[in-house]
Amino acid sequence: MDPQRILKALSNPHRLDIILWLKHPEQEFGVQVHSKTLIDFPNSVSVKSIQKRCGVSQSSVSTFMTMLERAGLVESRKIDQYTYYRRNETVIREFGEWYNKEVSIQADNIDKLLETVTLDDTSYPSTEDSSMLNQQQNIGISTKGLDYEKDNT
């Protein structure tokens, strides 16, 4: 599993949609023409069905699917002139586990994280302090502008 390749593959909205649609293929694409022939390759969808759902050219869908396959997110099977794809649940699960462990804050020990935060931290101005500071800056700017004009006349 290559997380960087997977993230790049999922960065395109069409490719992300395809992965999401393939989670429930019959619901999203309907029954496939070769579904009886694909008994050993369940939950697969033809490029033609994906293309129709995406609303882009078949060559674009083929490019999308090639990128998803290189990332390991989908598997393919060819029947006659048709290519069928399905999600590679093993890789998707591995990626999810990696993401939760390495990227997500949920993976951090929340107790240790809370120990580093001071809830009574006064180093940041309160809402009242911030509004007064903004008013003072505005007054200073307008006064500076007036003084500048007086000095230069």
DACORDA-V667088 format. One record per backbone hydrogen bond with DSSP energy under -1.0 kcal/mol. CO is the residue of the C=O (numbers start at 0). NH is the residue of the N-H. If there is no record, write none. Layout:
co=<CO	CO>
nh=<NH	NH>
//
This chain:
co=<1	2	3	4	5	11	12	13	14	15	16	17	20	23	24	25	31	33	37	44	45	46	47	48	49	50	56	57	58	59	60	61	62	63	64	65	66	67	68	72	74	76	78	81	82	83	84	85	86	87	88	89	90	91	92	93	94	95	96	97	98	98	103	104	108	109	110	113	117	125	126	127	128	129	130	131	132	133	134	135	136	137	138	139	140	141	142	143	144	145	146	147	149>
nh=<5	6	7	8	9	15	16	17	18	19	20	21	23	27	28	29	34	37	40	84	49	50	51	52	53	54	60	61	62	63	64	65	66	67	68	69	70	72	71	87	85	83	81	78	46	76	44	74	88	91	92	93	94	95	96	97	98	99	100	101	102	103	106	107	112	113	114	116	120	129	130	131	132	133	134	135	136	137	138	139	140	141	142	143	144	145	146	147	148	149	150	151	152>
//
